[in-house]
Amino acid sequence: MSDAAAGSVFTIDPGLPFVDVLAGHLLRQAGGDPLRLAECVVLLPNQRA
């Protein structure tokens, strides 16, 4: 991912399909190259948040 995307925070509306929206966004950020997904770091809150 580009340095411009580093440190970005995204939210997904509760009514949307979470995995589909997340995967679509990550693929767009990776320029459509699925091998670049290995460069992504996704942090999600747990139930204790």
N, CA, C and O atoms as a Tripos MOL2 file, in Angstrom:
@<TRIPOS>MOLECULE
protein
  196   195    49     0     0
PROTEIN
NO_CHARGES

@<TRIPOS>ATOM
      1 N           0.8340   -1.1780    0.0000 N.3       1 MET1
      2 CA          0.0000    0.0000    0.0000 C.3       1 MET1
      3 C           0.8810    1.2440    0.0000 C.2       1 MET1
      4 O           2.0280    1.2120    0.4450 O.2       1 MET1
      5 N           0.3380    2.3120   -0.4940 N.am      2 SER2
      6 CA          1.1010    3.5530   -0.5560 C.3       2 SER2
      7 C           1.2260    4.1660    0.8340 C.2       2 SER2
      8 O           0.4530    3.8480    1.7380 O.2       2 SER2
      9 N           2.2080    5.0490    0.9910 N.am      3 ASP3
     10 CA          2.3820    5.7380    2.2610 C.3       3 ASP3
     11 C           1.1820    6.6130    2.5810 C.2       3 ASP3
     12 O           0.8870    6.8640    3.7490 O.2       3 ASP3
     13 N           0.4890    7.0800    1.5460 N.am      4 ALA4
     14 CA         -0.6910    7.9180    1.7640 C.3       4 ALA4
     15 C          -1.7910    7.1420    2.4660 C.2       4 ALA4
     16 O          -2.5580    7.7240    3.2330 O.2       4 ALA4
     17 N          -1.8870    5.8440    2.2240 N.am      5 ALA5
     18 CA         -2.9240    5.0300    2.8460 C.3       5 ALA5
     19 C          -2.5180    4.5710    4.2390 C.2       5 ALA5
     20 O          -3.3770    4.1490    5.0130 O.2       5 ALA5
     21 N          -1.2470    4.6390    4.5770 N.am      6 ALA6
     22 CA         -0.7740    4.1810    5.8790 C.3       6 ALA6
     23 C          -1.3940    5.0390    6.9750 C.2       6 ALA6
     24 O          -1.4260    6.2660    6.8770 O.2       6 ALA6
     25 N          -1.8780    4.3880    8.0010 N.am      7 GLY7
     26 CA         -2.4460    5.0960    9.1210 C.3       7 GLY7
     27 C          -3.8790    5.5360    8.9350 C.2       7 GLY7
     28 O          -4.4110    6.2450    9.7890 O.2       7 GLY7
     29 N          -4.5140    5.1500    7.8690 N.am      8 SER8
     30 CA         -5.9000    5.5360    7.6280 C.3       8 SER8
     31 C          -6.8390    4.7000    8.4890 C.2       8 SER8
     32 O          -6.5770    3.5290    8.7660 O.2       8 SER8
     33 N          -7.9260    5.3180    8.9020 N.am      9 VAL9
     34 CA         -8.9550    4.6280    9.6740 C.3       9 VAL9
     35 C         -10.2280    4.6350    8.8430 C.2       9 VAL9
     36 O         -10.6350    5.6770    8.3310 O.2       9 VAL9
     37 N         -10.8510    3.4810    8.7120 N.am     10 PHE10
     38 CA        -12.0750    3.3520    7.9340 C.3      10 PHE10
     39 C         -13.1620    2.7510    8.8040 C.2      10 PHE10
     40 O         -12.8860    1.9480    9.6950 O.2      10 PHE10
     41 N         -14.3890    3.1420    8.5420 N.am     11 THR11
     42 CA        -15.5320    2.5370    9.2130 C.3      11 THR11
     43 C         -16.4450    1.9330    8.1640 C.2      11 THR11
     44 O         -16.4890    2.3830    7.0190 O.2      11 THR11
     45 N         -17.1670    0.9110    8.5730 N.am     12 ILE12
     46 CA        -18.1260    0.2410    7.6900 C.3      12 ILE12
     47 C         -19.4680    0.2800    8.3930 C.2      12 ILE12
     48 O         -19.5910   -0.1580    9.5370 O.2      12 ILE12
     49 N         -20.4690    0.8030    7.7120 N.am     13 ASP13
     50 CA        -21.8020    0.8900    8.3010 C.3      13 ASP13
     51 C         -22.2960   -0.4920    8.7170 C.2      13 ASP13
     52 O         -22.0460   -1.4740    8.0180 O.2      13 ASP13
     53 N         -22.9990   -0.5780    9.8570 N.am     14 PRO14
     54 CA        -23.4660   -1.8730   10.3570 C.3      14 PRO14
     55 C         -24.3800   -2.6280    9.3920 C.2      14 PRO14
     56 O         -24.4250   -3.8570    9.4400 O.2      14 PRO14
     57 N         -25.0980   -1.9400    8.5320 N.am     15 GLY15
     58 CA        -26.0290   -2.5990    7.6220 C.3      15 GLY15
     59 C         -25.3820   -3.1880    6.3800 C.2      15 GLY15
     60 O         -26.0580   -3.8420    5.5850 O.2      15 GLY15
     61 N         -24.0810   -2.9690    6.2000 N.am     16 LEU16
     62 CA        -23.3870   -3.4580    5.0050 C.3      16 LEU16
     63 C         -22.6880   -4.7830    5.2910 C.2      16 LEU16
     64 O         -22.3420   -5.0660    6.4380 O.2      16 LEU16
     65 N         -22.4770   -5.5970    4.2550 N.am     17 PRO17
     66 CA        -21.7680   -6.8720    4.4430 C.3      17 PRO17
     67 C         -20.2880   -6.6020    4.7400 C.2      17 PRO17
     68 O         -19.5280   -6.2370    3.8430 O.2      17 PRO17
     69 N         -19.8890   -6.7840    5.9910 N.am     18 PHE18
     70 CA        -18.5720   -6.3690    6.4720 C.3      18 PHE18
     71 C         -17.4220   -6.9260    5.6390 C.2      18 PHE18
     72 O         -16.5850   -6.1640    5.1530 O.2      18 PHE18
     73 N         -17.3720   -8.2400    5.4690 N.am     19 VAL19
     74 CA        -16.2410   -8.8670    4.7740 C.3      19 VAL19
     75 C         -16.1870   -8.4380    3.3150 C.2      19 VAL19
     76 O         -15.1030   -8.1830    2.7890 O.2      19 VAL19
     77 N         -17.3280   -8.3530    2.6570 N.am     20 ASP20
     78 CA        -17.3510   -7.9440    1.2480 C.3      20 ASP20
     79 C         -16.8410   -6.5140    1.0740 C.2      20 ASP20
     80 O         -16.0540   -6.2360    0.1700 O.2      20 ASP20
     81 N         -17.2920   -5.6140    1.9400 N.am     21 VAL21
     82 CA        -16.8670   -4.2130    1.8540 C.3      21 VAL21
     83 C         -15.3760   -4.0920    2.1700 C.2      21 VAL21
     84 O         -14.6480   -3.3880    1.4700 O.2      21 VAL21
     85 N         -14.9230   -4.7740    3.2150 N.am     22 LEU22
     86 CA        -13.5110   -4.7210    3.5890 C.3      22 LEU22
     87 C         -12.6250   -5.2780    2.4820 C.2      22 LEU22
     88 O         -11.6290   -4.6560    2.1130 O.2      22 LEU22
     89 N         -12.9760   -6.4330    1.9560 N.am     23 ALA23
     90 CA        -12.1750   -7.0500    0.8910 C.3      23 ALA23
     91 C         -12.1500   -6.1750   -0.3570 C.2      23 ALA23
     92 O         -11.1010   -6.0150   -0.9810 O.2      23 ALA23
     93 N         -13.2880   -5.6130   -0.7210 N.am     24 GLY24
     94 CA        -13.3420   -4.7450   -1.8920 C.3      24 GLY24
     95 C         -12.4570   -3.5220   -1.7280 C.2      24 GLY24
     96 O         -11.7430   -3.1340   -2.6530 O.2      24 GLY24
     97 N         -12.5050   -2.9200   -0.5560 N.am     25 HIS25
     98 CA        -11.6770   -1.7370   -0.3070 C.3      25 HIS25
     99 C         -10.1900   -2.0910   -0.3450 C.2      25 HIS25
    100 O          -9.3960   -1.3800   -0.9600 O.2      25 HIS25
    101 N          -9.8190   -3.1820    0.3080 N.am     26 LEU26
    102 CA         -8.4050   -3.5720    0.3300 C.3      26 LEU26
    103 C          -7.8910   -3.8860   -1.0690 C.2      26 LEU26
    104 O          -6.7650   -3.5260   -1.4130 O.2      26 LEU26
    105 N          -8.7070   -4.5510   -1.8710 N.am     27 LEU27
    106 CA         -8.2920   -4.8480   -3.2460 C.3      27 LEU27
    107 C          -8.1130   -3.5730   -4.0680 C.2      27 LEU27
    108 O          -7.1760   -3.4680   -4.8590 O.2      27 LEU27
    109 N          -9.0130   -2.6070   -3.8810 N.am     28 ARG28
    110 CA         -8.8620   -1.3320   -4.5930 C.3      28 ARG28
    111 C          -7.5850   -0.6210   -4.1520 C.2      28 ARG28
    112 O          -6.8630   -0.0720   -4.9840 O.2      28 ARG28
    113 N          -7.3040   -0.6270   -2.8560 N.am     29 GLN29
    114 CA         -6.0950    0.0170   -2.3470 C.3      29 GLN29
    115 C          -4.8330   -0.6760   -2.8550 C.2      29 GLN29
    116 O          -3.7900   -0.0410   -3.0170 O.2      29 GLN29
    117 N          -4.9330   -1.9820   -3.1040 N.am     30 ALA30
    118 CA         -3.7890   -2.7560   -3.6010 C.3      30 ALA30
    119 C          -3.6830   -2.6810   -5.1160 C.2      30 ALA30
    120 O          -2.8570   -3.3760   -5.7070 O.2      30 ALA30
    121 N          -4.4890   -1.8660   -5.7480 N.am     31 GLY31
    122 CA         -4.4390   -1.7180   -7.1980 C.3      31 GLY31
    123 C          -4.9460   -2.9370   -7.9370 C.2      31 GLY31
    124 O          -4.5760   -3.1580   -9.0900 O.2      31 GLY31
    125 N          -5.7920   -3.7380   -7.2890 N.am     32 GLY32
    126 CA         -6.3520   -4.9250   -7.9320 C.3      32 GLY32
    127 C          -5.4160   -6.1190   -7.9300 C.2      32 GLY32
    128 O          -5.7700   -7.1720   -8.4610 O.2      32 GLY32
    129 N          -4.2280   -5.9860   -7.3470 N.am     33 ASP33
    130 CA         -3.2500   -7.0780   -7.3020 C.3      33 ASP33
    131 C          -3.4070   -7.8380   -5.9860 C.2      33 ASP33
    132 O          -3.0000   -7.3340   -4.9400 O.2      33 ASP33
    133 N          -3.9910   -9.0430   -6.0130 N.am     34 PRO34
    134 CA         -4.2210   -9.7790   -4.7720 C.3      34 PRO34
    135 C          -2.9350  -10.1200   -4.0160 C.2      34 PRO34
    136 O          -2.9800  -10.3240   -2.8030 O.2      34 PRO34
    137 N          -1.8010  -10.1860   -4.6950 N.am     35 LEU35
    138 CA         -0.5460  -10.4850   -4.0040 C.3      35 LEU35
    139 C          -0.0990   -9.3340   -3.1040 C.2      35 LEU35
    140 O           0.6370   -9.5480   -2.1410 O.2      35 LEU35
    141 N          -0.5400   -8.1250   -3.4120 N.am     36 ARG36
    142 CA         -0.1920   -6.9670   -2.5750 C.3      36 ARG36
    143 C          -0.9820   -6.9400   -1.2720 C.2      36 ARG36
    144 O          -0.6660   -6.1590   -0.3750 O.2      36 ARG36
    145 N          -2.0080   -7.7870   -1.1570 N.am     37 LEU37
    146 CA         -2.7700   -7.8400    0.0920 C.3      37 LEU37
    147 C          -1.8950   -8.2910    1.2560 C.2      37 LEU37
    148 O          -2.2030   -7.9960    2.4100 O.2      37 LEU37
    149 N          -0.8110   -9.0000    0.9650 N.am     38 ALA38
    150 CA          0.1080   -9.4390    2.0180 C.3      38 ALA38
    151 C           0.7590   -8.2540    2.7240 C.2      38 ALA38
    152 O           1.2700   -8.4070    3.8330 O.2      38 ALA38
    153 N           0.7510   -7.0830    2.1050 N.am     39 GLU39
    154 CA          1.3320   -5.8810    2.7010 C.3      39 GLU39
    155 C           0.3620   -5.1850    3.6570 C.2      39 GLU39
    156 O           0.7610   -4.2670    4.3730 O.2      39 GLU39
    157 N          -0.8880   -5.6030    3.6790 N.am     40 CYS40
    158 CA         -1.9180   -4.9390    4.4800 C.3      40 CYS40
    159 C          -1.8850   -5.4130    5.9250 C.2      40 CYS40
    160 O          -1.5860   -6.5700    6.2180 O.2      40 CYS40
    161 N          -2.2000   -4.4890    6.8120 N.am     41 VAL41
    162 CA         -2.3990   -4.8110    8.2190 C.3      41 VAL41
    163 C          -3.7980   -4.3290    8.5710 C.2      41 VAL41
    164 O          -4.1160   -3.1510    8.4080 O.2      41 VAL41
    165 N          -4.6270   -5.2360    9.0520 N.am     42 VAL42
    166 CA         -5.9990   -4.9030    9.4260 C.3      42 VAL42
    167 C          -6.1360   -5.1250   10.9270 C.2      42 VAL42
    168 O          -5.9230   -6.2340   11.4170 O.2      42 VAL42
    169 N          -6.4870   -4.0840   11.6440 N.am     43 LEU43
    170 CA         -6.6950   -4.1720   13.0880 C.3      43 LEU43
    171 C          -8.1830   -4.0200   13.3660 C.2      43 LEU43
    172 O          -8.8130   -3.0590   12.9240 O.2      43 LEU43
    173 N          -8.7330   -4.9670   14.0950 N.am     44 LEU44
    174 CA        -10.1580   -4.9640   14.4120 C.3      44 LEU44
    175 C         -10.3410   -4.9890   15.9190 C.2      44 LEU44
    176 O          -9.5530   -5.6180   16.6250 O.2      44 LEU44
    177 N         -11.3710   -4.3130   16.4270 N.am     45 PRO45
    178 CA        -11.6280   -4.3750   17.8670 C.3      45 PRO45
    179 C         -12.1420   -5.7600   18.2510 C.2      45 PRO45
    180 O         -12.7510   -6.4600   17.4420 O.2      45 PRO45
    181 N         -11.8860   -6.1330   19.4900 N.am     46 ASN46
    182 CA        -12.4310   -7.4020   19.9710 C.3      46 ASN46
    183 C         -13.6710   -7.1290   20.8140 C.2      46 ASN46
    184 O         -14.1170   -5.9850   20.9020 O.2      46 ASN46
    185 N         -14.2180   -8.1370   21.4210 N.am     47 GLN47
    186 CA        -15.4390   -7.9820   22.2150 C.3      47 GLN47
    187 C         -15.2070   -7.1650   23.4840 C.2      47 GLN47
    188 O         -16.1680   -6.6710   24.0740 O.2      47 GLN47
    189 N         -13.9630   -7.0110   23.9150 N.am     48 ARG48
    190 CA        -13.6670   -6.2450   25.1270 C.3      48 ARG48
    191 C         -13.6330   -4.7440   24.8780 C.2      48 ARG48
    192 O         -13.5880   -3.9570   25.8240 O.2      48 ARG48
    193 N         -13.6550   -4.3430   23.6130 N.am     49 ALA49
    194 CA        -13.5410   -2.9090   23.3000 C.3      49 ALA49
    195 C         -14.7480   -2.1360   23.7910 C.2      49 ALA49
    196 O         -14.8170   -0.9200   23.6120 O.2      49 ALA49
@<TRIPOS>BOND
     1     1     2 1
     2     2     3 1
     3     3     4 2
     4     3     5 am
     5     5     6 1
     6     6     7 1
     7     7     8 2
     8     7     9 am
     9     9    10 1
    10    10    11 1
    11    11    12 2
    12    11    13 am
    13    13    14 1
    14    14    15 1
    15    15    16 2
    16    15    17 am
    17    17    18 1
    18    18    19 1
    19    19    20 2
    20    19    21 am
    21    21    22 1
    22    22    23 1
    23    23    24 2
    24    23    25 am
    25    25    26 1
    26    26    27 1
    27    27    28 2
    28    27    29 am
    29    29    30 1
    30    30    31 1
    31    31    32 2
    32    31    33 am
    33    33    34 1
    34    34    35 1
    35    35    36 2
    36    35    37 am
    37    37    38 1
    38    38    39 1
    39    39    40 2
    40    39    41 am
    41    41    42 1
    42    42    43 1
    43    43    44 2
    44    43    45 am
    45    45    46 1
    46    46    47 1
    47    47    48 2
    48    47    49 am
    49    49    50 1
    50    50    51 1
    51    51    52 2
    52    51    53 am
    53    53    54 1
    54    54    55 1
    55    55    56 2
    56    55    57 am
    57    57    58 1
    58    58    59 1
    59    59    60 2
    60    59    61 am
    61    61    62 1
    62    62    63 1
    63    63    64 2
    64    63    65 am
    65    65    66 1
    66    66    67 1
    67    67    68 2
    68    67    69 am
    69    69    70 1
    70    70    71 1
    71    71    72 2
    72    71    73 am
    73    73    74 1
    74    74    75 1
    75    75    76 2
    76    75    77 am
    77    77    78 1
    78    78    79 1
    79    79    80 2
    80    79    81 am
    81    81    82 1
    82    82    83 1
    83    83    84 2
    84    83    85 am
    85    85    86 1
    86    86    87 1
    87    87    88 2
    88    87    89 am
    89    89    90 1
    90    90    91 1
    91    91    92 2
    92    91    93 am
    93    93    94 1
    94    94    95 1
    95    95    96 2
    96    95    97 am
    97    97    98 1
    98    98    99 1
    99    99   100 2
   100    99   101 am
   101   101   102 1
   102   102   103 1
   103   103   104 2
   104   103   105 am
   105   105   106 1
   106   106   107 1
   107   107   108 2
   108   107   109 am
   109   109   110 1
   110   110   111 1
   111   111   112 2
   112   111   113 am
   113   113   114 1
   114   114   115 1
   115   115   116 2
   116   115   117 am
   117   117   118 1
   118   118   119 1
   119   119   120 2
   120   119   121 am
   121   121   122 1
   122   122   123 1
   123   123   124 2
   124   123   125 am
   125   125   126 1
   126   126   127 1
   127   127   128 2
   128   127   129 am
   129   129   130 1
   130   130   131 1
   131   131   132 2
   132   131   133 am
   133   133   134 1
   134   134   135 1
   135   135   136 2
   136   135   137 am
   137   137   138 1
   138   138   139 1
   139   139   140 2
   140   139   141 am
   141   141   142 1
   142   142   143 1
   143   143   144 2
   144   143   145 am
   145   145   146 1
   146   146   147 1
   147   147   148 2
   148   147   149 am
   149   149   150 1
   150   150   151 1
   151   151   152 2
   152   151   153 am
   153   153   154 1
   154   154   155 1
   155   155   156 2
   156   155   157 am
   157   157   158 1
   158   158   159 1
   159   159   160 2
   160   159   161 am
   161   161   162 1
   162   162   163 1
   163   163   164 2
   164   163   165 am
   165   165   166 1
   166   166   167 1
   167   167   168 2
   168   167   169 am
   169   169   170 1
   170   170   171 1
   171   171   172 2
   172   171   173 am
   173   173   174 1
   174   174   175 1
   175   175   176 2
   176   175   177 am
   177   177   178 1
   178   178   179 1
   179   179   180 2
   180   179   181 am
   181   181   182 1
   182   182   183 1
   183   183   184 2
   184   183   185 am
   185   185   186 1
   186   186   187 1
   187   187   188 2
   188   187   189 am
   189   189   190 1
   190   190   191 1
   191   191   192 2
   192   191   193 am
   193   193   194 1
   194   194   195 1
   195   195   196 2
@<TRIPOS>SUBSTRUCTURE
     1 MET1         2 RESIDUE 1 A MET
     2 SER2         6 RESIDUE 1 A SER
     3 ASP3        10 RESIDUE 1 A ASP
     4 ALA4        14 RESIDUE 1 A ALA
     5 ALA5        18 RESIDUE 1 A ALA
     6 ALA6        22 RESIDUE 1 A ALA
     7 GLY7        26 RESIDUE 1 A GLY
     8 SER8        30 RESIDUE 1 A SER
     9 VAL9        34 RESIDUE 1 A VAL
    10 PHE10       38 RESIDUE 1 A PHE
    11 THR11       42 RESIDUE 1 A THR
    12 ILE12       46 RESIDUE 1 A ILE
    13 ASP13       50 RESIDUE 1 A ASP
    14 PRO14       54 RESIDUE 1 A PRO
    15 GLY15       58 RESIDUE 1 A GLY
    16 LEU16       62 RESIDUE 1 A LEU
    17 PRO17       66 RESIDUE 1 A PRO
    18 PHE18       70 RESIDUE 1 A PHE
    19 VAL19       74 RESIDUE 1 A VAL
    20 ASP20       78 RESIDUE 1 A ASP
    21 VAL21       82 RESIDUE 1 A VAL
    22 LEU22       86 RESIDUE 1 A LEU
    23 ALA23       90 RESIDUE 1 A ALA
    24 GLY24       94 RESIDUE 1 A GLY
    25 HIS25       98 RESIDUE 1 A HIS
    26 LEU26      102 RESIDUE 1 A LEU
    27 LEU27      106 RESIDUE 1 A LEU
    28 ARG28      110 RESIDUE 1 A ARG
    29 GLN29      114 RESIDUE 1 A GLN
    30 ALA30      118 RESIDUE 1 A ALA
    31 GLY31      122 RESIDUE 1 A GLY
    32 GLY32      126 RESIDUE 1 A GLY
    33 ASP33      130 RESIDUE 1 A ASP
    34 PRO34      134 RESIDUE 1 A PRO
    35 LEU35      138 RESIDUE 1 A LEU
    36 ARG36      142 RESIDUE 1 A ARG
    37 LEU37      146 RESIDUE 1 A LEU
    38 ALA38      150 RESIDUE 1 A ALA
    39 GLU39      154 RESIDUE 1 A GLU
    40 CYS40      158 RESIDUE 1 A CYS
    41 VAL41      162 RESIDUE 1 A VAL
    42 VAL42      166 RESIDUE 1 A VAL
    43 LEU43      170 RESIDUE 1 A LEU
    44 LEU44      174 RESIDUE 1 A LEU
    45 PRO45      178 RESIDUE 1 A PRO
    46 ASN46      182 RESIDUE 1 A ASN
    47 GLN47      186 RESIDUE 1 A GLN
    48 ARG48      190 RESIDUE 1 A ARG
    49 ALA49      194 RESIDUE 1 A ALA
